[in-house]
Amino acid sequence: MSNHPKFTAMASAAIHAAQANMAQNAHLTPVFATSTFTFDSAQQGMDRFKGTEPGYIYSRFGNPTVTVAEELIAALEAFDIFTEDGQPLQLKALLHASGQSAMATLFLSNVVAGDTVLTHYSLYGGTHEFLFDFLPSFGVKAQIVDLHDLALVTSLLQQDPSIKMIHIESPANPSMRCVNIGAICKIAAAYKVKVSVDNTFATPYLQQPFRYGADFVFHSTTKFLNGHGTAIGGVLIGKDLPHMKTKVNKTAKLLGGCANPFDTFLLIQGIKTLELRMKQHCSNALQVAEFLHAHPAVARVNYNGLPVHPDYELSARQMRYPGAVMSFELTAGFDAAVQFIDRLQMCLRAVSVGTVDTLISHPASMTHSGMKKEDREKAGIGDGLIRMSVGLESVEDILADLEQALG
């Protein structure tokens, strides 16, 4: 990483925190479109494989473009956080080809047969399926509990030594429920249980889970970090550097879900405008949430920036702003949801989040369709629920489109 001054704001770090000095001092990080790297000698090749000499070998193991993105994301998640002895927090990030790939590395490098993962309702559909449909075939159990009940969490950790990890989404998809990260991490640490946090919806600009004691942070970089819907990706960040550089790194290599340098280049460019984008995303989202909350066709709005949301105060304590994703239940149910989506004129019908344009989807039939109906309903995902990722268009135009689509 290049030498740089201490930054006073994340906006500066997002642009300059990982400018590698490479390729004739190129202004932008180059795309290293190569599958393999050469050695100056047989001895150098042997030393790199043994790990006694730093350097690149093969792009599944590491690539200069990817390294820049990893350093950049680690710098943002660690921004202005210090260890107990006053030193800047050091993190290791591993970029993957997708969020699902990063998630696979997270769990498969930290739990084994006989272990249990504790989590909560209202998870991203792919996470729910991975925990409850995939991991059990490896002998790993997942258990859903109310992580707001700290006494229950403490009791479970006391009684069940098989619990090795607690996985949190905060804000969660699509209920926008938030978990007290600091309180969970404190309880988990007392029982040597690791805590992972999906920070995709918040980004490091809105929330830094390592500040509250998390062991791992996970992102689908496809979403707000990229910000433009141009590339798929995922990242896993950890604070146990030896563990990240050995077991976790080895697992990522063997699973083979390496990031490619072209998508990584696009990710790096997107991150540079993260702070600017998130400020406007959140400003627009709050106005949209207030509009929907007052609309007679809407039964309820799930947005942690509204005082009626059950985690409003918690969100205000551990997040800079509430975020740009929300969900809302239409009073008239499934048919009304379909009609609303079909009437949209500017807002786009798509299942992702975090792009510059406003995206709207129907979780029950799209992102969470792989879940059993009873599990969806327990997670608050009814047939009339709409998920919305508020974009950067003029908020007046967003509101006008919603108004006419609601009828």
C-alpha positions as CSV (number, residue, x, y, z in Angstrom):
1,M,0.0,0.0,0.0
2,S,1.3,3.5,-0.8
3,N,2.3,5.9,1.9
4,H,-0.5,8.4,2.5
5,P,-1.5,10.9,5.2
6,K,-4.0,10.1,7.9
7,F,-7.4,10.7,6.3
8,T,-10.0,12.7,8.2
9,A,-12.9,11.4,6.2
10,M,-13.9,8.1,4.6
11,A,-14.5,9.9,1.3
12,S,-10.7,10.4,1.0
13,A,-9.9,6.9,2.1
14,A,-12.2,5.5,-0.5
15,I,-10.2,7.1,-3.2
16,H,-6.6,6.9,-1.9
17,A,-6.3,4.2,0.7
18,A,-5.0,1.5,-1.6
19,Q,-3.2,3.1,-4.5
20,A,-0.6,0.5,-5.4
21,N,2.5,1.8,-7.2
22,M,2.5,-0.4,-10.3
23,A,2.5,-0.4,-14.1
24,Q,4.4,2.8,-14.8
25,N,2.5,4.8,-12.2
26,A,-0.8,4.6,-13.9
27,H,-3.4,7.0,-12.5
28,L,-6.1,4.3,-12.2
29,T,-5.4,0.7,-11.0
30,P,-4.7,-1.4,-14.1
31,V,-6.6,-4.5,-15.0
32,F,-4.1,-7.3,-14.7
33,A,-5.7,-9.7,-17.2
34,T,-3.4,-12.6,-16.7
35,S,-4.1,-16.1,-15.5
36,T,-0.5,-16.7,-14.3
37,F,2.7,-14.9,-13.4
38,T,6.3,-15.7,-14.3
39,F,9.3,-16.3,-12.0
40,D,12.8,-15.0,-12.4
41,S,14.2,-18.4,-11.4
42,A,13.2,-21.8,-10.3
43,Q,14.2,-20.9,-6.7
44,Q,11.9,-17.9,-6.8
45,G,9.0,-20.1,-7.9
46,M,9.7,-22.5,-5.1
47,D,10.0,-19.7,-2.5
48,R,6.7,-18.2,-3.6
49,F,4.9,-21.5,-3.3
50,K,6.4,-22.1,0.1
51,G,5.4,-18.6,1.2
52,T,8.9,-17.4,2.1
53,E,8.9,-14.8,-0.7
54,P,5.9,-12.5,-1.4
55,G,4.7,-12.3,-5.0
56,Y,2.0,-13.5,-7.4
57,I,1.8,-17.1,-8.7
58,Y,-1.6,-17.6,-10.3
59,S,-4.7,-15.4,-10.4
60,R,-6.8,-17.9,-8.5
61,F,-4.4,-17.4,-5.6
62,G,-4.0,-13.6,-6.0
63,N,-3.9,-10.8,-8.6
64,P,-2.6,-7.2,-8.3
65,T,-5.9,-5.6,-9.3
66,V,-7.7,-7.8,-6.7
67,T,-5.2,-6.9,-4.0
68,V,-5.9,-3.2,-4.4
69,A,-9.6,-3.8,-3.9
70,E,-9.0,-6.0,-0.9
71,E,-6.8,-3.4,0.7
72,L,-9.3,-0.7,-0.1
73,I,-12.3,-2.5,1.5
74,A,-10.2,-3.5,4.5
75,A,-9.2,0.1,5.0
76,L,-12.8,1.3,4.9
77,E,-14.0,-1.3,7.4
78,A,-11.1,-0.4,9.7
79,F,-11.3,3.3,9.2
80,D,-10.7,5.2,12.4
81,I,-10.9,2.1,14.6
82,F,-8.1,1.4,17.1
83,T,-7.1,-1.6,19.1
84,E,-6.9,-1.6,22.9
85,D,-3.3,-0.6,22.8
86,G,-4.1,2.4,20.6
87,Q,-2.9,0.9,17.3
88,P,-4.9,1.2,14.0
89,L,-7.0,-1.9,13.5
90,Q,-5.5,-4.2,10.9
91,L,-7.9,-6.3,8.8
92,K,-7.5,-8.9,6.0
93,A,-10.0,-9.0,3.1
94,L,-10.5,-11.7,0.6
95,L,-12.3,-10.8,-2.6
96,H,-14.5,-13.4,-4.3
97,A,-16.4,-13.9,-7.5
98,S,-19.7,-13.5,-5.8
99,G,-21.3,-12.9,-2.4
100,Q,-22.4,-16.5,-2.3
101,S,-18.8,-17.6,-2.8
102,A,-17.5,-15.3,0.0
103,M,-20.3,-16.7,2.2
104,A,-19.2,-20.3,1.4
105,T,-15.6,-19.4,2.4
106,L,-16.9,-17.8,5.7
107,F,-18.8,-20.9,6.9
108,L,-16.7,-23.7,5.5
109,S,-13.5,-22.2,7.0
110,N,-15.0,-21.7,10.5
111,V,-17.4,-24.6,11.2
112,V,-17.2,-28.3,10.9
113,A,-19.5,-31.3,11.3
114,G,-21.1,-31.2,14.7
115,D,-21.0,-27.4,15.0
116,T,-24.1,-25.1,15.2
117,V,-24.5,-21.7,13.6
118,L,-26.9,-19.4,15.5
119,T,-28.8,-16.8,13.4
120,H,-32.1,-14.9,13.1
121,Y,-35.2,-14.6,10.9
122,S,-35.3,-12.4,7.9
123,L,-32.1,-13.4,6.1
124,Y,-31.2,-13.0,2.4
125,G,-32.7,-15.9,0.7
126,G,-29.4,-17.3,-0.5
127,T,-28.0,-17.2,3.0
128,H,-31.1,-19.0,4.4
129,E,-30.8,-21.7,1.8
130,F,-27.0,-22.1,2.4
131,L,-27.5,-22.4,6.2
132,F,-30.5,-24.7,6.2
133,D,-30.4,-26.6,3.0
134,F,-26.7,-26.9,2.2
135,L,-24.7,-26.9,5.4
136,P,-26.7,-29.8,7.0
137,S,-25.3,-32.2,4.4
138,F,-21.9,-31.4,6.0
139,G,-23.1,-32.1,9.5
140,V,-23.5,-28.4,10.4
141,K,-26.7,-27.3,12.1
142,A,-28.2,-23.9,11.8
143,Q,-30.7,-22.5,14.4
144,I,-32.9,-19.5,14.2
145,V,-33.5,-17.5,17.5
146,D,-34.5,-14.0,18.4
147,L,-31.1,-12.3,18.8
148,H,-32.9,-9.3,20.4
149,D,-33.4,-11.6,23.4
150,L,-29.9,-11.3,24.9
151,A,-30.8,-13.5,27.9
152,L,-31.9,-16.2,25.6
153,V,-28.6,-16.0,23.6
154,T,-26.6,-16.2,26.8
155,S,-28.6,-19.2,27.9
156,L,-28.1,-21.0,24.6
157,L,-24.4,-20.5,24.6
158,Q,-24.1,-21.7,28.2
159,Q,-26.1,-24.9,27.4
160,D,-24.9,-25.7,23.9
161,P,-21.1,-25.9,23.4
162,S,-21.7,-26.9,19.7
163,I,-22.6,-23.3,18.9
164,K,-19.4,-22.0,17.2
165,M,-20.7,-19.0,15.3
166,I,-23.4,-16.3,15.3
167,H,-24.3,-14.9,11.9
168,I,-26.0,-11.5,11.7
169,E,-27.6,-9.5,9.0
170,S,-28.1,-5.9,10.2
171,P,-30.1,-4.4,8.7
172,A,-31.7,-7.6,7.6
173,N,-33.2,-8.5,4.2
174,P,-36.0,-7.5,3.7
175,S,-37.4,-6.6,7.2
176,M,-34.7,-4.1,7.9
177,R,-34.5,-5.5,11.5
178,C,-31.3,-4.6,13.2
179,V,-29.3,-6.5,15.8
180,N,-27.3,-5.0,18.7
181,I,-23.9,-6.0,17.3
182,G,-21.9,-4.9,20.3
183,A,-24.1,-6.7,22.8
184,I,-24.0,-10.0,20.8
185,C,-20.2,-9.8,20.3
186,K,-19.7,-9.2,24.0
187,I,-21.8,-12.3,24.9
188,A,-20.2,-14.4,22.1
189,A,-16.6,-13.5,23.2
190,A,-17.3,-14.8,26.7
191,Y,-18.0,-18.2,25.2
192,K,-15.3,-18.1,22.5
193,V,-18.0,-18.0,19.8
194,K,-17.2,-16.1,16.6
195,V,-19.6,-13.4,15.2
196,S,-20.0,-12.7,11.5
197,V,-22.0,-9.7,10.2
198,D,-23.4,-9.3,6.7
199,N,-22.8,-5.5,6.2
200,T,-24.1,-5.4,2.6
201,F,-27.0,-3.1,3.1
202,A,-25.1,-0.7,5.4
203,T,-21.6,-0.6,3.8
204,P,-18.7,0.6,6.0
205,Y,-19.8,4.2,5.5
206,L,-23.0,3.6,7.4
207,Q,-21.8,0.9,9.9
208,Q,-18.5,-0.7,10.9
209,P,-19.2,-4.0,12.7
210,F,-15.5,-4.4,13.8
211,R,-16.0,-1.3,15.9
212,Y,-18.4,-3.4,18.0
213,G,-16.3,-6.5,18.2
214,A,-17.3,-8.6,15.1
215,D,-14.8,-11.3,14.0
216,F,-15.9,-11.3,10.4
217,V,-17.7,-8.9,8.0
218,F,-19.2,-10.0,4.8
219,H,-20.4,-8.0,1.7
220,S,-22.0,-8.8,-1.6
221,T,-19.8,-6.2,-3.4
222,T,-22.3,-6.4,-6.2
223,K,-24.6,-4.0,-4.3
224,F,-23.7,-0.7,-2.8
225,L,-19.9,-1.1,-2.8
226,N,-19.9,-1.3,-6.6
227,G,-23.0,0.9,-6.8
228,H,-23.6,0.7,-10.5
229,G,-24.8,-2.9,-11.2
230,T,-21.8,-3.6,-13.4
231,A,-20.1,-6.6,-11.8
232,I,-20.8,-9.5,-9.4
233,G,-18.6,-9.9,-6.4
234,G,-18.3,-10.7,-2.7
235,V,-15.7,-10.0,0.0
236,L,-14.9,-11.6,3.4
237,I,-13.0,-9.5,5.9
238,G,-11.5,-10.7,9.2
239,K,-9.5,-9.4,12.1
240,D,-7.7,-12.6,13.0
241,L,-4.9,-12.1,10.5
242,P,-3.1,-15.5,11.0
243,H,-6.5,-17.3,10.6
244,M,-7.4,-15.2,7.5
245,K,-4.0,-15.8,5.9
246,T,-4.0,-19.5,6.5
247,K,-7.3,-21.5,7.0
248,V,-9.6,-18.9,5.4
249,N,-7.3,-18.1,2.5
250,K,-6.7,-21.8,1.8
251,T,-10.5,-22.5,1.8
252,A,-11.1,-19.7,-0.6
253,K,-8.4,-21.0,-3.0
254,L,-9.7,-24.6,-2.9
255,L,-13.3,-23.5,-3.4
256,G,-12.1,-21.6,-6.5
257,G,-14.4,-18.6,-6.3
258,C,-11.7,-16.1,-7.2
259,A,-12.6,-12.6,-8.3
260,N,-11.7,-11.6,-11.8
261,P,-9.7,-8.5,-12.5
262,F,-12.2,-6.9,-14.9
263,D,-15.0,-7.0,-12.4
264,T,-12.6,-5.9,-9.7
265,F,-11.6,-2.8,-11.7
266,L,-15.3,-1.8,-11.9
267,L,-15.6,-2.4,-8.1
268,I,-12.7,-0.1,-7.3
269,Q,-14.2,2.7,-9.4
270,G,-17.5,2.4,-7.7
271,I,-16.1,2.5,-4.2
272,K,-14.5,5.9,-4.9
273,T,-17.9,7.5,-4.8
274,L,-19.3,5.4,-1.9
275,E,-19.8,8.3,0.6
276,L,-21.4,10.6,-1.9
277,R,-23.7,8.0,-3.1
278,M,-24.7,6.7,0.3
279,K,-25.6,10.2,1.5
280,Q,-28.0,10.8,-1.4
281,H,-29.4,7.2,-1.3
282,C,-30.3,7.7,2.4
283,S,-31.7,11.1,1.9
284,N,-34.0,9.9,-0.8
285,A,-34.9,6.7,1.1
286,L,-36.2,8.6,4.2
287,Q,-38.5,10.7,2.0
288,V,-39.8,7.7,0.2
289,A,-40.4,5.8,3.5
290,E,-42.3,8.7,5.0
291,F,-44.5,8.9,1.8
292,L,-45.3,5.2,1.9
293,H,-46.0,5.2,5.6
294,A,-48.7,7.9,5.0
295,H,-50.2,6.2,1.9
296,P,-53.6,4.4,2.5
297,A,-52.7,1.5,0.1
298,V,-49.7,0.6,2.3
299,A,-50.3,-1.5,5.4
300,R,-46.8,-1.1,6.9
301,V,-43.4,0.1,6.0
302,N,-40.2,-1.7,7.1
303,Y,-37.6,1.0,7.3
304,N,-35.3,1.4,10.2
305,G,-35.2,5.2,9.7
306,L,-38.9,5.5,10.7
307,P,-39.7,6.0,14.4
308,V,-42.3,3.2,14.1
309,H,-39.7,0.6,13.2
310,P,-38.9,-1.6,16.2
311,D,-35.2,-1.1,15.8
312,Y,-35.2,2.7,15.1
313,E,-33.3,3.7,18.2
314,L,-30.8,0.8,17.9
315,S,-30.2,1.7,14.2
316,A,-29.6,5.3,15.2
317,R,-26.9,4.3,17.7
318,Q,-24.9,2.0,15.5
319,M,-25.4,3.4,12.0
320,R,-24.6,6.8,10.6
321,Y,-27.8,6.8,8.5
322,P,-30.5,4.1,8.2
323,G,-29.7,3.0,4.7
324,A,-31.5,2.9,1.3
325,V,-33.4,-0.4,1.3
326,M,-36.9,-0.9,2.6
327,S,-39.9,-3.1,2.2
328,F,-43.6,-2.4,2.5
329,E,-46.7,-4.5,2.6
330,L,-49.6,-3.6,0.4
331,T,-53.0,-3.8,2.1
332,A,-54.6,-5.7,-0.7
333,G,-52.0,-8.5,-0.8
334,F,-50.5,-10.5,-3.7
335,D,-52.7,-9.2,-6.6
336,A,-52.1,-5.6,-5.5
337,A,-48.3,-6.2,-5.4
338,V,-48.3,-7.6,-8.9
339,Q,-50.4,-4.7,-10.3
340,F,-48.2,-2.2,-8.5
341,I,-45.0,-3.7,-10.0
342,D,-46.5,-3.8,-13.5
343,R,-47.6,-0.1,-13.3
344,L,-44.1,1.2,-12.6
345,Q,-42.9,3.6,-15.3
346,M,-39.4,4.8,-14.1
347,C,-38.5,2.5,-11.1
348,L,-37.1,-0.7,-12.4
349,R,-38.3,-4.3,-11.8
350,A,-35.1,-6.1,-10.7
351,V,-34.0,-8.2,-7.8
352,S,-30.7,-6.6,-6.8
353,V,-30.1,-3.5,-4.6
354,G,-27.6,-0.7,-4.3
355,T,-27.5,0.6,-7.8
356,V,-27.9,4.2,-8.8
357,D,-31.4,3.5,-10.1
358,T,-34.3,2.5,-8.0
359,L,-35.0,-1.2,-8.0
360,I,-38.2,-2.9,-6.9
361,S,-38.9,-6.6,-6.4
362,H,-41.4,-9.1,-4.9
363,P,-39.5,-11.2,-2.4
364,A,-42.1,-14.0,-2.0
365,S,-41.9,-14.9,-5.7
366,M,-38.3,-13.7,-6.4
367,T,-35.4,-13.4,-3.9
368,H,-37.0,-15.5,-1.2
369,S,-38.9,-18.0,-3.4
370,G,-36.6,-20.8,-2.4
371,M,-37.8,-20.6,1.2
372,K,-40.8,-22.5,2.5
373,K,-43.9,-20.4,2.8
374,E,-44.1,-20.9,6.6
375,D,-40.4,-19.7,6.9
376,R,-41.1,-16.7,4.8
377,E,-44.1,-15.7,6.9
378,K,-42.2,-16.2,10.1
379,A,-39.6,-13.8,8.6
380,G,-42.3,-11.2,7.9
381,I,-42.3,-11.8,4.1
382,G,-46.0,-11.8,3.1
383,D,-47.4,-12.2,-0.4
384,G,-48.0,-8.5,-0.6
385,L,-44.5,-7.4,0.5
386,I,-42.5,-5.2,-1.9
387,R,-38.8,-4.6,-1.5
388,M,-37.4,-1.4,-2.7
389,S,-33.8,-0.2,-3.2
390,V,-34.0,3.6,-3.5
391,G,-31.8,5.1,-6.1
392,L,-30.2,8.4,-6.9
393,E,-32.9,9.8,-9.2
394,S,-34.7,13.0,-8.2
395,V,-36.8,12.0,-5.2
396,E,-39.7,13.9,-6.7
397,D,-39.6,11.6,-9.7
398,I,-39.4,8.5,-7.5
399,L,-42.4,9.6,-5.5
400,A,-44.4,10.5,-8.6
401,D,-43.8,7.0,-10.0
402,L,-44.8,5.3,-6.7
403,E,-47.9,7.5,-6.5
404,Q,-49.3,6.5,-9.9
405,A,-48.3,2.9,-9.5
406,L,-50.1,2.6,-6.2
407,G,-53.3,3.9,-7.9
